[in-house]
Amino acid sequence: MPIKEAITIKQLRALRAVAENGSIAAAADILGLTPPAVHTQLKTLESNLDCVLIERHTSGRSSLTAEGRAVLTAERNVDTALDTCIEKLRALKAGLSGVVVLGVVSTGKYFAPSLVSRLRDAYPDIDVILKVGNRDMTINTLQQRSIDLAIMGRPPRSPAVLAESIGDHPHVIIAKPDHPLAQLSDVPADDLLNETFIARENGSGTRILMTRYLDRIGNGTPYRCIEMGSNETIKQAVMAGLGVAMISGHTVTEELRTGRLAVLQREDLPIIRQWFLLHREDLELTPVIETVRAYISAQQGGFLPC
């Protein structure tokens, strides 16, 4: 009965050398072994497989039996698999292969798929898993070590992170194109505060920015606010005339281009913040994580909507 576990690479290579060179003596010369050593490898292989693999002729030449040819095919498959494995190991070591989990805050969903597509084109053997959530969710995944890299606005205080700016992030206030305030070249603060604001949920970075901005220009004057759960819903609500909204300029490029929305004009708008690429300070950057980090950094915001 064949004993698969006892078969070795040396035994298989001895068989291939005999097949390619026609004799045990020639095979021994190629392998840098003595003929008895090659003979022993072959006899052990035949014993392990419980069959005859080589026919020895009176001329001194050797050839493979049908069983030997079947084993030779397997040897070639094994050799190819090992070559592939070695190349993968080299790619992993060089940071050209592997898996990276990239967390992006909700607003980033308007450019993150394009960024992942660019990464795939540049590094086909790197799988980038995209996780999208609001600011609190993204920070939680950082704390839980569920993501390797993150793209967001203001870096969190906890966990401790290393962050670098990768591009401007403008925030604008949008309204219907025929809204009275959309016709003004400089909207008065009082008029703005009389509007109903459509806002994201608590925990959203844009909601935090909007609250701070309105508190600053109104010195704490109360204002009406309707909460909605996504940027798409907010845009539809503004287009329907339910109110105005502070929103990332990167989420409304198409609506502004086609005239479905308008930007309100004030000297202190748009508010320019930054997008940051960051990771935990205590994260060990594997070669593949460093490859993705360096690629995103080198883009200098070229993937961001205009």
C-alpha positions in Angstrom: 0.0 0.0 0.0 1.5 3.4 -1.0 2.8 5.5 1.9 2.3 9.1 0.8 3.8 10.7 3.9 7.2 9.0 3.3 7.7 10.5 -0.2 10.3 13.2 -0.3 11.3 15.9 -2.7 14.7 14.3 -3.1 13.1 11.0 -4.2 11.0 12.8 -6.8 13.9 14.8 -8.1 15.9 11.6 -8.5 13.1 10.2 -10.6 13.0 13.4 -12.8 16.8 13.3 -13.2 16.7 9.8 -14.5 13.8 10.6 -16.8 15.6 13.6 -18.3 19.1 12.1 -18.5 18.4 8.4 -19.4 20.4 6.6 -16.7 21.1 6.5 -13.0 24.7 7.3 -13.6 23.9 10.5 -15.6 21.3 11.5 -13.0 23.8 11.1 -10.2 26.2 13.4 -12.1 23.6 16.1 -12.5 22.4 15.8 -8.9 26.0 15.8 -7.5 25.4 12.3 -5.9 26.8 8.9 -6.3 24.9 6.3 -8.4 24.2 4.1 -5.4 22.7 7.1 -3.6 20.4 7.8 -6.5 19.6 4.1 -6.7 18.6 4.1 -3.0 16.4 7.2 -3.5 14.6 5.5 -6.4 14.2 2.1 -4.6 12.8 3.9 -1.5 10.3 5.8 -3.7 9.2 2.6 -5.4 8.8 1.0 -2.0 6.8 4.0 -0.7 4.5 3.9 -3.8 4.4 0.1 -4.0 5.1 0.0 -7.7 7.9 -0.2 -10.3 8.8 3.3 -11.6 11.9 2.6 -13.7 12.8 0.0 -16.3 16.5 -0.8 -16.5 17.7 -1.9 -19.9 20.8 -4.1 -20.8 22.3 -1.1 -22.6 22.6 0.7 -19.3 19.8 3.1 -20.1 16.8 3.6 -17.9 13.2 4.7 -18.8 10.1 5.3 -16.9 7.2 2.9 -16.6 3.6 4.1 -17.0 3.5 4.4 -13.2 6.8 6.3 -13.3 5.4 8.8 -15.9 2.4 9.4 -13.7 4.6 10.1 -10.7 6.8 12.4 -12.9 3.7 14.4 -13.8 2.9 14.8 -10.1 6.5 15.8 -9.4 6.2 18.6 -12.0 3.0 19.8 -10.4 4.7 19.8 -7.0 7.7 21.7 -8.4 5.4 24.3 -10.0 3.4 24.7 -6.8 6.6 25.3 -4.8 7.8 27.9 -7.3 4.5 29.7 -7.0 4.7 29.5 -3.3 8.2 31.0 -3.3 7.1 33.8 -5.5 4.2 34.6 -3.2 6.5 34.6 -0.2 8.8 37.0 -2.0 5.8 39.2 -2.9 4.6 39.2 0.8 8.1 40.1 2.0 8.3 42.9 -0.5 4.8 44.2 0.4 3.4 43.3 -3.1 0.9 40.8 -1.9 -1.5 40.4 1.0 -4.6 41.9 2.6 -5.1 45.4 4.0 -8.3 46.6 5.8 -9.0 50.3 5.1 -11.5 52.1 7.2 -13.2 55.2 5.7 -15.7 57.6 7.3 -19.1 57.8 5.6 -18.2 60.8 3.5 -15.3 59.0 2.1 -17.5 56.5 0.2 -17.6 59.1 -2.6 -14.0 58.6 -3.4 -12.8 55.4 -1.6 -14.0 53.0 -4.3 -12.0 54.9 -6.9 -9.0 54.8 -4.6 -9.3 51.0 -4.1 -9.6 50.6 -7.8 -6.3 52.5 -8.3 -4.6 50.4 -5.7 -5.9 47.2 -7.4 -4.5 48.4 -10.8 -1.1 49.3 -9.2 -0.9 46.1 -7.0 -3.1 43.3 -8.4 -2.0 40.9 -5.7 -3.0 43.2 -2.8 -6.6 42.8 -1.5 -7.9 46.0 0.0 -11.0 45.4 2.2 -13.0 48.6 2.5 -15.0 49.3 5.7 -17.2 52.4 5.7 -18.9 53.9 8.8 -19.4 57.1 10.6 -16.6 58.7 12.7 -17.5 56.9 15.9 -17.7 53.5 14.1 -14.3 54.1 12.4 -12.7 55.1 15.7 -14.1 52.0 17.4 -12.7 49.7 14.7 -9.4 51.4 15.2 -9.6 50.7 18.9 -10.6 47.1 18.3 -7.7 46.7 15.8 -10.3 45.6 13.1 -8.7 47.9 10.5 -5.2 48.6 9.5 -5.4 52.1 8.0 -8.1 54.7 8.2 -9.1 57.8 6.2 -11.0 60.5 8.2 -11.1 64.1 9.1 -9.8 65.2 12.5 -7.6 62.4 14.0 -9.0 60.9 17.3 -7.4 61.4 20.7 -7.8 57.8 21.5 -6.4 55.4 20.4 -3.1 57.1 19.8 -2.5 57.4 16.1 0.1 58.5 13.5 -1.6 60.7 11.0 -0.7 62.6 7.8 -2.7 65.0 5.7 -3.6 63.7 2.3 -5.7 66.5 0.9 -8.1 69.4 1.5 -11.6 68.6 2.6 -14.0 71.5 2.0 -17.4 71.8 3.8 -20.1 73.9 2.3 -23.7 74.9 3.1 -26.1 73.8 0.4 -29.7 74.9 -0.5 -32.1 74.6 -3.4 -31.0 76.6 -6.4 -34.1 78.9 -6.1 -33.7 79.4 -2.3 -33.7 83.1 -1.5 -30.4 82.8 0.4 -28.8 81.2 -2.7 -29.3 84.5 -4.5 -27.1 86.5 -2.0 -23.4 87.1 -2.4 -22.9 87.1 1.4 -25.6 85.5 3.5 -26.1 87.2 6.9 -25.6 85.0 10.0 -29.1 85.8 11.3 -30.7 84.7 8.1 -28.7 81.5 8.1 -29.6 80.7 11.7 -33.3 81.2 10.9 -33.1 78.2 8.5 -33.8 74.6 9.3 -30.7 72.6 9.1 -30.7 69.0 7.8 -27.9 67.2 9.7 -26.3 63.8 10.1 -26.6 61.8 13.3 -24.6 62.5 16.5 -21.1 61.1 16.1 -20.7 62.3 12.5 -17.7 64.5 11.9 -19.8 66.8 9.7 -22.4 67.1 12.4 -19.7 68.1 14.9 -18.3 70.7 12.5 -21.8 72.2 11.7 -22.6 72.5 15.4 -19.4 74.3 16.2 -19.8 76.6 13.2 -23.4 77.6 14.0 -22.6 78.1 17.7 -19.7 80.4 16.7 -21.5 82.6 14.2 -24.7 82.7 16.4 -23.0 83.0 19.8 -25.1 80.1 21.0 -28.4 81.2 19.3 -30.7 78.1 19.0 -31.6 76.8 15.5 -33.9 74.2 14.1 -32.3 70.8 13.1 -33.7 67.7 11.5 -31.5 64.6 11.7 -31.1 62.2 8.8 -29.0 59.1 8.5 -27.1 59.5 5.3 -25.6 62.2 2.9 -27.9 61.0 0.1 -31.0 61.5 2.2 -29.8 64.9 3.3 -29.2 66.0 -0.3 -32.7 64.8 -1.3 -34.2 66.7 1.6 -32.5 69.9 0.6 -33.6 69.5 -3.0 -37.1 69.0 -1.7 -36.9 72.3 0.2 -37.0 71.0 3.7 -34.0 73.1 4.7 -30.3 73.7 4.2 -27.4 71.6 5.2 -23.7 71.7 5.9 -22.1 68.9 4.0 -18.7 67.8 2.6 -18.1 69.4 -0.8 -16.9 66.1 -2.0 -20.4 64.6 -1.7 -22.2 67.2 -3.9 -19.9 67.7 -6.9 -22.4 66.1 -9.3 -25.4 67.9 -7.9 -23.6 71.3 -8.1 -22.4 70.6 -11.6 -26.0 69.8 -12.8 -27.6 72.7 -11.0 -29.7 70.6 -8.6 -28.1 72.2 -5.6 -26.5 75.5 -4.9 -23.8 76.6 -2.4 -24.5 79.5 0.0 -22.0 82.3 -0.1 -20.3 83.7 3.0 -16.8 85.0 3.7 -16.1 82.2 6.2 -17.2 79.5 3.8 -16.3 77.0 2.6 -14.7 75.6 5.8 -11.5 73.8 4.7 -10.5 70.9 6.8 -8.1 68.1 5.9 -8.4 64.4 5.1 -6.0 62.3 7.1 -4.5 58.9 6.5 -3.8 57.3 9.9 -3.1 54.2 11.8 -2.6 53.2 15.4 0.7 54.3 16.8 1.4 50.8 18.1 0.5 49.1 14.8 3.4 47.1 13.4 3.4 48.1 9.7 3.8 44.9 7.7 5.4 45.4 4.2 2.0 45.2 2.5 0.4 47.8 4.9 3.4 50.1 4.3 2.9 49.6 0.5 -0.7 50.7 0.7 0.1 53.6 3.1 2.9 54.9 0.9 0.7 54.6 -2.3 -2.2 56.6 -0.8 0.3 59.2 0.6 2.0 59.6 -2.7 -1.3 60.4 -4.5 -1.4 63.8 -2.7 -5.2 63.8 -2.8 -5.3 63.1 -6.5 -8.2 60.7 -5.9 -10.4 63.3 -4.2 -13.3 64.8 -6.2 -12.7 68.2 -7.7 
